[in-house]
């Protein structure tokens, strides 16, 4: 991608007194930002599998991990200088509420055209809509000012059908009720025949990022 999420996040942390990392996963990405950070940091994670992993990883950096949904944040108003959100659902009004005056948001998300080639084989594939523009509109409505906002498509080659099946199994929201050994088997075989190239199975991956600021 033409941007580096870790670099953008690290730049924001240089002057942040308090930072929130939403949906930290296992804490791997956030941990890499912390060695030079001297402020107060908190992370959230909803999934019961990831939350204890993140807690163990981030504890040595003095970071508490709060298990909660990201759409209702259990924090008081105007508390965080920076909110980071990498591939996590978000409510713009909640983010505006917990940001302190002058606070900054950085989010990176999966775009609508991610794996668009699969749609002709899986008509029930989830469509979250145009989040790139929707989030910008919602953030503005919540009183934030949009700074940098970019989207980018890239072609990615997967080695074989097994890689695609694995990814669909670990992201069950992509194709609701995905059943690779049952009703979806024929669609997978059709996909393999239809998308195979000398480089492998080539799919489009789309990402976007948005930077926003709460007025001082």
Backbone bond lengths (Angstrom), bond angles and torsions (degrees), N, CA, C in turn:
res aa  C-N    CA-C-N  psi(-1)  N-CA   C-N-CA  omega(-1)  CA-C   N-CA-C  phi
1 X - - - 1.461 - - 1.520 109.84 -
2 X 1.328 117.88 155.85 1.464 120.35 -178.05 1.526 113.21 -78.42
3 X 1.326 117.67 7.08 1.465 121.21 174.25 1.516 108.60 -135.54
4 X 1.308 116.47 163.62 1.463 122.61 176.77 1.528 107.98 -119.79
5 X 1.319 116.71 110.77 1.463 119.33 179.07 1.530 111.65 -57.96
6 X 1.340 120.30 -47.46 1.468 119.11 178.81 1.529 113.42 -57.50
7 X 1.336 116.68 -38.30 1.464 119.33 -179.94 1.526 111.34 -68.30
8 X 1.329 116.78 -41.78 1.464 119.94 177.96 1.523 110.88 -63.78
9 X 1.338 116.24 -42.06 1.461 120.05 179.38 1.519 111.31 -65.80
10 X 1.324 117.06 -43.61 1.460 120.92 -179.12 1.527 111.07 -61.05
11 X 1.318 116.78 -37.51 1.470 120.11 178.64 1.526 111.09 -63.79
12 X 1.338 117.22 -39.84 1.455 120.31 179.13 1.528 111.75 -66.68
13 X 1.316 117.10 -34.09 1.457 120.48 -176.41 1.530 113.15 -72.22
14 X 1.314 118.06 -16.50 1.471 119.98 -176.35 1.523 112.27 -62.27
15 X 1.335 117.25 -26.33 1.461 119.79 -178.08 1.530 112.65 -123.48
16 X 1.329 117.78 12.37 1.463 121.28 -175.22 1.523 111.42 -90.57
17 X 1.331 116.94 128.03 1.461 120.87 176.73 1.519 111.47 -78.62
18 X 1.343 116.96 -37.92 1.459 121.97 -179.19 1.517 109.11 -140.00
19 X 1.335 116.48 132.02 1.457 121.10 -176.18 1.519 110.38 -129.08
20 X 1.321 115.38 142.37 1.457 122.79 175.00 1.515 108.70 -117.36
21 X 1.341 116.90 128.56 1.460 121.87 173.65 1.526 107.89 -107.24
22 X 1.314 116.91 109.99 1.464 121.83 -176.32 1.521 110.55 -84.53
23 X 1.330 116.02 133.59 1.461 119.87 176.97 1.510 111.28 58.94
24 X 1.313 116.57 57.14 1.469 121.30 -171.47 1.525 113.80 -69.96
25 X 1.348 117.81 -8.37 1.468 119.80 -177.12 1.514 109.99 66.66
26 X 1.319 116.57 -129.09 1.453 120.72 175.07 1.519 113.48 -86.66
27 X 1.330 116.91 3.20 1.458 121.96 177.91 1.518 114.80 84.31
28 X 1.344 117.53 5.46 1.468 119.88 -174.09 1.528 112.69 -64.08
29 X 1.330 116.10 -47.64 1.467 120.02 -176.86 1.527 110.24 -67.45
30 X 1.329 115.96 -44.20 1.467 120.00 -177.90 1.526 111.09 -65.91
31 X 1.320 116.57 -39.33 1.463 119.72 -179.03 1.519 111.27 -58.36
32 X 1.328 117.25 -38.32 1.463 120.49 -178.20 1.525 112.23 -64.91
33 X 1.339 117.43 -19.35 1.468 120.90 -179.34 1.524 112.87 -89.48
34 X 1.332 117.45 -12.71 1.453 121.06 -166.49 1.526 117.52 -87.37
35 X 1.341 120.87 -24.94 1.464 118.59 -173.85 1.528 114.94 -54.00
36 X 1.316 117.91 -34.19 1.469 119.38 -178.74 1.526 112.78 -101.77
37 X 1.338 116.89 4.94 1.469 120.20 -177.57 1.524 110.12 -88.74
38 X 1.322 117.47 136.22 1.456 121.69 -175.45 1.531 113.14 -118.34
39 X 1.321 117.63 4.65 1.456 119.89 -179.37 1.527 112.17 -92.29
40 X 1.318 116.39 -163.33 1.460 123.83 179.72 1.521 108.21 -96.94
41 X 1.335 116.78 128.20 1.459 120.98 -176.91 1.521 110.82 -126.23
42 X 1.330 115.52 139.72 1.462 123.52 175.32 1.519 107.70 -134.64
43 X 1.335 116.05 144.17 1.453 121.63 176.82 1.522 109.80 -124.65
44 X 1.333 116.48 152.31 1.457 121.01 173.10 1.527 109.27 -118.59
45 X 1.306 115.74 152.92 1.462 121.94 174.51 1.531 108.24 -159.25
46 X 1.321 116.57 128.05 1.471 120.78 -177.05 1.527 112.70 -87.79
47 X 1.333 118.05 -40.62 1.463 121.07 -170.26 1.525 110.62 -67.49
48 X 1.329 116.38 128.49 1.466 121.07 -174.84 1.525 112.56 -65.22
49 X 1.330 117.84 -20.49 1.466 120.86 177.39 1.530 110.52 -77.52
50 X 1.325 116.38 -45.09 1.462 120.50 -176.17 1.527 113.54 -76.63
51 X 1.331 117.20 -35.07 1.466 120.42 -171.82 1.530 113.21 -55.28
52 X 1.344 120.27 -49.24 1.469 118.39 179.23 1.521 113.43 -68.64
53 X 1.325 116.98 -29.69 1.464 120.26 176.56 1.529 109.55 -64.61
54 X 1.330 115.90 -46.70 1.467 120.46 178.76 1.524 111.08 -63.70
55 X 1.333 116.35 -39.33 1.468 119.68 -179.14 1.520 111.21 -61.93
56 X 1.338 116.96 -42.89 1.472 119.95 178.99 1.526 110.93 -66.57
57 X 1.319 116.35 -40.00 1.470 119.81 -176.62 1.522 111.79 -70.07
58 X 1.328 117.10 -40.98 1.459 120.64 -171.86 1.522 113.60 -90.70
59 X 1.335 116.52 -14.28 1.470 119.82 -177.95 1.524 111.58 -58.86
60 X 1.328 116.25 -38.28 1.469 118.30 -177.43 1.520 112.49 -68.92
61 X 1.327 116.64 -12.05 1.471 120.95 175.37 1.527 111.17 -99.39
62 X 1.335 116.70 6.87 1.458 120.40 -179.90 1.512 114.06 75.98
63 X 1.329 116.69 22.89 1.465 121.54 -176.81 1.528 109.90 -103.21
64 X 1.317 117.20 125.28 1.458 121.93 173.49 1.528 109.44 -84.63
65 X 1.336 115.77 141.32 1.463 121.77 176.17 1.527 107.92 -111.35
66 X 1.319 116.20 121.92 1.455 122.86 -179.43 1.523 108.55 -103.69
67 X 1.326 116.62 123.67 1.459 119.63 178.32 1.522 109.12 -85.46
68 X 1.329 116.15 113.33 1.463 120.95 -177.83 1.516 108.98 -164.34
69 X 1.319 115.65 164.89 1.462 120.79 171.21 1.519 109.44 -75.69
70 X 1.307 115.44 151.07 1.459 119.55 -176.92 1.524 112.99 -83.98
71 X 1.338 117.31 -12.44 1.461 119.17 -178.35 1.520 112.58 -81.92
72 X 1.334 117.14 -17.29 1.468 121.94 175.66 1.521 106.86 -133.16
73 X 1.315 117.01 99.89 1.461 121.83 -173.76 1.534 110.34 -87.05
74 X 1.338 117.53 127.92 1.469 120.77 -176.08 1.529 113.00 -85.62
75 X 1.327 115.84 52.18 1.462 121.31 -178.06 1.522 109.29 -130.50
76 X 1.312 115.14 156.12 1.467 119.38 -179.72 1.531 110.92 -74.59
77 X 1.295 116.40 170.86 1.463 122.79 -178.12 1.531 110.53 -70.49
78 X 1.333 115.18 149.97 1.474 122.60 167.09 1.526 113.27 57.69
79 X 1.335 118.01 43.05 1.465 118.94 -172.34 1.526 114.18 -109.62
80 X 1.336 119.28 -27.62 1.464 120.78 -172.58 1.527 111.75 -105.86
81 X 1.318 114.93 133.33 1.468 120.51 175.18 1.525 111.15 -74.15
82 X 1.332 116.00 -33.68 1.464 122.34 -178.47 1.521 109.00 -138.78
83 X 1.317 115.83 136.23 1.466 122.26 169.93 1.521 107.78 -117.95
84 X 1.328 115.86 124.35 1.458 122.58 177.20 1.523 108.75 -106.69
85 X 1.311 116.37 139.38 1.466 120.99 -178.40 1.514 108.24 -146.66
86 X 1.324 115.66 105.59 1.461 120.48 -179.81 1.528 109.02 -113.25
87 X 1.342 115.11 105.16 1.463 122.06 176.32 1.523 112.65 64.45
88 X 1.321 117.54 34.00 1.455 122.03 179.70 1.530 109.52 -121.53
89 X 1.349 116.89 142.37 1.454 119.37 176.99 1.528 109.60 -60.84
90 X 1.316 115.77 155.00 1.457 117.70 -178.42 1.517 111.04 -153.40
91 X 1.318 114.58 152.21 1.457 122.96 172.60 1.528 107.16 -112.78
92 X 1.300 115.87 118.28 1.470 120.28 -173.08 1.515 112.37 -61.38
93 X 1.333 117.24 -37.16 1.458 119.92 179.92 1.527 111.16 -66.58
94 X 1.331 117.73 -36.52 1.454 121.16 177.32 1.528 111.51 -66.42
95 X 1.317 115.89 -40.68 1.460 119.39 178.59 1.534 110.03 -65.00
96 X 1.326 116.59 -43.75 1.465 119.90 178.02 1.529 110.80 -61.46
97 X 1.318 116.78 -35.99 1.469 120.99 -179.09 1.525 111.72 -65.11
98 X 1.342 117.52 -45.55 1.470 119.65 -173.83 1.523 112.91 -83.94
99 X 1.334 118.26 -15.37 1.460 120.32 176.82 1.527 110.56 -72.54
100 X 1.309 115.81 137.90 1.457 119.97 173.74 1.528 109.31 -76.89
101 X 1.326 118.16 159.52 1.465 120.10 176.54 1.533 110.92 -53.69
102 X 1.324 115.85 130.17 1.456 121.06 -175.59 1.513 113.49 83.54
103 X 1.350 117.50 -0.19 1.461 121.42 -177.74 1.522 112.61 -70.96
104 X 1.331 115.55 159.59 1.462 121.33 -173.22 1.522 111.21 -122.07
105 X 1.315 115.82 144.71 1.468 123.92 172.43 1.513 109.28 -114.50
106 X 1.345 115.93 137.12 1.459 121.77 168.53 1.515 107.51 -129.13
107 X 1.332 116.68 122.29 1.455 120.10 176.17 1.518 110.25 -129.70
108 X 1.318 115.90 140.81 1.464 122.95 170.06 1.520 106.97 -121.72
109 X 1.343 116.33 133.37 1.456 121.65 -174.43 1.525 110.87 -136.96
110 X 1.328 113.92 162.45 1.467 121.00 173.25 1.520 108.61 -81.38
111 X 1.326 116.45 131.51 1.458 121.18 -177.18 1.513 113.65 -83.92
112 X 1.317 115.44 169.01 1.470 122.33 -174.43 1.518 112.57 -62.48
113 X 1.332 118.52 -32.69 1.469 121.37 -175.52 1.526 113.45 -86.96
114 X 1.326 117.33 8.95 1.469 120.65 178.78 1.528 109.00 -59.49
115 X 1.316 116.25 123.28 1.472 123.40 179.55 1.531 111.58 55.60
116 X 1.324 116.63 38.77 1.465 119.90 -177.90 1.528 112.43 -61.21
117 X 1.335 117.61 -23.19 1.466 121.30 -179.72 1.527 112.56 -64.54
118 X 1.329 117.26 -21.14 1.467 119.96 -177.90 1.519 112.89 -77.56
119 X 1.330 117.64 -16.03 1.460 119.55 -170.94 1.529 113.03 -65.15
120 X 1.318 118.02 -31.46 1.470 118.09 -179.67 1.523 111.95 -73.64
121 X 1.328 116.99 -17.38 1.461 120.70 176.82 1.530 111.51 -96.75
122 X 1.333 116.77 -25.48 1.469 121.94 -177.85 1.530 109.15 -130.65
123 X 1.333 117.59 85.05 1.476 120.58 -178.29 1.521 113.78 -60.87
124 X 1.340 117.59 -22.18 1.472 120.14 -179.76 1.530 112.63 -87.17
125 X 1.319 117.44 6.40 1.458 120.43 179.28 1.531 110.28 -56.30
126 X 1.312 115.80 135.46 1.463 121.84 -175.83 1.525 111.64 -61.54
127 X 1.320 115.59 139.25 1.464 121.58 175.05 1.522 107.53 -127.21
128 X 1.336 116.00 109.56 1.455 120.86 -178.73 1.522 112.47 -86.75
129 X 1.327 116.72 2.77 1.454 119.71 178.91 1.527 112.48 82.70
130 X 1.308 114.83 -172.08 1.462 121.89 -176.94 1.525 109.65 -85.30
131 X 1.330 115.91 78.11 1.466 120.29 -176.85 1.520 112.25 -66.51
132 X 1.325 117.36 -28.49 1.466 120.16 -178.48 1.528 110.32 -57.67
133 X 1.322 116.92 -48.89 1.461 120.09 -179.73 1.527 111.64 -83.29
134 X 1.327 116.93 -33.73 1.470 119.12 -179.77 1.522 111.53 -62.40
135 X 1.336 116.55 -45.43 1.461 119.27 179.87 1.524 111.39 -63.66
136 X 1.317 117.21 -38.69 1.464 118.46 177.99 1.522 111.47 -62.69
137 X 1.340 115.97 -43.21 1.466 119.72 178.79 1.532 110.61 -62.87
138 X 1.344 116.68 -42.63 1.460 120.22 -178.02 1.526 111.69 -68.93
139 X 1.312 116.85 -37.61 1.464 119.59 178.10 1.517 111.11 -65.69
140 X 1.325 116.55 -40.97 1.471 119.34 176.35 1.523 110.55 -62.97
141 X 1.336 116.55 -41.80 1.466 120.19 179.75 1.524 111.39 -63.54
142 X 1.342 115.90 -28.96 1.467 120.65 178.90 1.525 112.11 -82.51
143 X 1.336 117.00 -0.13 1.464 120.62 175.08 1.515 114.66 99.19
144 X 1.348 118.08 5.86 1.462 120.29 -179.89 1.530 110.70 -91.85
145 X 1.302 115.19 154.20 1.460 122.66 176.38 1.521 109.06 -100.84
146 X 1.331 117.05 129.36 1.463 121.58 179.70 1.517 109.50 -82.10
147 X 1.325 115.81 131.13 1.447 121.21 174.51 1.511 110.08 -101.67
148 X 1.307 116.72 -106.44 1.460 122.09 -179.78 1.525 109.76 -81.43
149 X 1.330 117.42 131.63 1.465 122.05 176.67 1.523 107.92 -143.91
150 X 1.315 116.30 118.13 1.458 120.24 -176.40 1.516 110.73 -139.38
151 X 1.322 116.34 150.43 1.455 122.43 174.71 1.522 108.46 -129.00
152 X 1.340 116.05 151.62 1.458 119.56 -174.96 1.530 110.61 -150.48
153 X 1.330 115.89 133.46 1.470 122.84 174.22 1.522 109.30 -105.88
154 X 1.321 115.87 142.54 1.459 120.24 174.27 1.517 108.72 -143.41
155 X 1.318 117.21 152.40 1.456 122.35 177.16 1.525 109.00 -93.88
156 X 1.332 115.79 132.66 1.455 122.12 -179.15 1.519 108.79 -126.90
157 X 1.338 116.61 133.30 1.465 121.74 179.78 1.523 110.00 -101.86
158 X 1.326 115.87 123.37 1.462 122.06 173.27 1.521 108.56 -97.37
159 X 1.321 115.93 143.92 1.464 120.08 -171.19 1.528 113.17 -65.90
160 X 1.331 116.62 -34.76 1.456 118.66 -177.49 1.508 111.50 -167.61
161 X 1.331 115.24 179.97 1.451 121.34 -175.86 1.530 111.76 -62.38
162 X 1.330 117.39 -33.82 1.458 120.42 -179.66 1.521 112.31 -58.32
163 X 1.335 117.17 -37.96 1.468 120.85 178.33 1.527 111.10 -64.12
164 X 1.348 116.18 -40.63 1.460 120.25 179.73 1.526 110.25 -66.26
165 X 1.333 116.22 -44.21 1.467 120.35 179.91 1.528 110.09 -60.93
166 X 1.328 116.12 -43.76 1.471 119.42 179.11 1.523 110.99 -58.43
167 X 1.332 116.72 -47.81 1.458 120.35 -177.74 1.531 111.80 -63.60
168 X 1.336 116.67 -38.10 1.462 119.84 178.94 1.524 111.41 -69.27
169 X 1.328 116.74 -31.67 1.471 120.07 178.83 1.535 111.84 -71.43
170 X 1.332 117.10 -34.74 1.467 119.40 -178.02 1.531 112.49 -89.73
171 X 1.333 116.70 -3.30 1.474 121.16 171.88 1.531 107.35 -126.18
172 X 1.329 117.92 70.46 1.468 121.22 -171.56 1.519 114.35 -63.45
173 X 1.338 117.86 -15.66 1.456 120.33 177.42 1.524 112.30 -75.16
174 X 1.352 118.15 -15.11 1.465 120.50 -177.57 1.526 110.82 -65.73
175 X 1.324 116.82 -51.52 1.465 122.57 175.68 1.523 106.96 -125.35
176 X 1.318 118.32 98.48 1.467 120.80 -177.12 1.530 111.71 -54.79
177 X 1.341 115.88 131.67 1.456 120.38 179.05 1.510 114.26 70.93
178 X 1.336 117.47 23.71 1.470 121.56 -177.72 1.531 110.75 -51.66
179 X 1.350 116.00 128.41 1.467 122.60 -174.47 1.528 108.58 -133.16
180 X 1.349 118.04 81.25 1.472 120.69 -171.67 1.523 114.58 -66.58
181 X 1.314 118.59 -24.48 1.465 120.47 -179.14 1.515 112.27 -100.91
182 X 1.336 116.69 1.68 1.453 121.10 -179.26 1.509 111.75 -122.91
183 X 1.340 115.68 -113.49 1.460 119.46 -171.75 1.524 113.75 -67.06
184 X 1.338 118.37 -20.62 1.473 120.18 -178.04 1.525 113.31 -95.97
185 X 1.319 117.33 1.53 1.464 119.69 -177.13 1.523 112.26 -62.72
186 X 1.326 117.65 -45.22 1.459 119.69 -178.76 1.523 111.21 -64.57
187 X 1.323 116.74 -39.55 1.465 119.69 178.15 1.523 110.73 -62.37
188 X 1.330 117.57 -36.98 1.468 121.08 178.27 1.521 110.96 -65.94
189 X 1.324 116.71 -41.40 1.463 119.73 178.44 1.529 110.88 -66.15
190 X 1.348 116.56 -39.08 1.468 120.03 176.66 1.530 110.31 -64.50
191 X 1.336 116.08 -39.45 1.469 121.20 177.27 1.523 110.46 -60.17
192 X 1.313 116.38 -44.96 1.460 120.41 -178.91 1.523 110.92 -61.36
193 X 1.320 116.45 -42.90 1.472 119.59 178.96 1.518 111.53 -68.83
194 X 1.325 116.75 -37.08 1.453 120.14 -173.37 1.518 114.87 -80.91
195 X 1.328 118.01 -26.43 1.465 120.29 -172.84 1.525 114.33 -113.64
196 X 1.315 118.32 -3.33 1.469 120.17 -178.09 1.523 111.26 -68.19
197 X 1.308 116.30 135.45 1.457 123.66 174.32 1.528 107.92 -132.33
198 X 1.307 116.58 177.76 1.470 119.30 177.88 1.530 111.22 -66.72
199 X 1.340 117.01 -17.83 1.465 120.81 177.62 1.529 112.86 -90.52
200 X 1.318 117.74 -10.75 1.455 122.04 -175.40 1.511 110.18 120.68
201 X 1.324 117.07 -158.74 1.464 122.02 176.72 1.522 107.80 -88.63
202 X 1.330 116.20 111.87 1.464 121.36 -172.22 1.524 110.30 -98.40
203 X 1.333 115.21 122.69 1.460 121.92 -179.47 1.532 110.13 -127.17
204 X 1.321 115.57 156.14 1.460 121.96 174.98 1.521 109.60 -86.59
205 X 1.321 116.79 132.34 1.455 121.47 171.79 1.528 108.16 -116.80
206 X 1.315 115.79 128.17 1.460 122.37 -175.82 1.520 109.96 -120.45
207 X 1.319 115.93 130.38 1.467 121.25 176.03 1.525 109.04 -132.48
208 X 1.335 115.51 156.12 1.459 119.28 171.31 1.519 109.07 -141.63
209 X 1.315 114.64 158.08 1.461 118.83 172.21 1.519 109.57 -135.09
210 X 1.330 114.04 151.45 1.465 121.44 -179.45 1.526 107.72 -135.43
211 X 1.308 115.45 132.39 1.454 121.43 170.53 1.521 108.91 -111.23
212 X 1.328 116.98 133.98 1.471 120.51 -178.28 1.537 109.10 -140.23
213 X 1.321 115.16 160.04 1.463 121.34 -176.55 1.514 110.81 -136.69
214 X 1.323 115.97 138.78 1.465 121.31 174.29 1.529 108.37 -87.80
215 X 1.313 118.61 132.67 1.468 119.59 -178.28 1.525 111.69 -57.06
216 X 1.310 115.46 143.84 1.472 121.15 179.31 1.519 110.76 -69.52
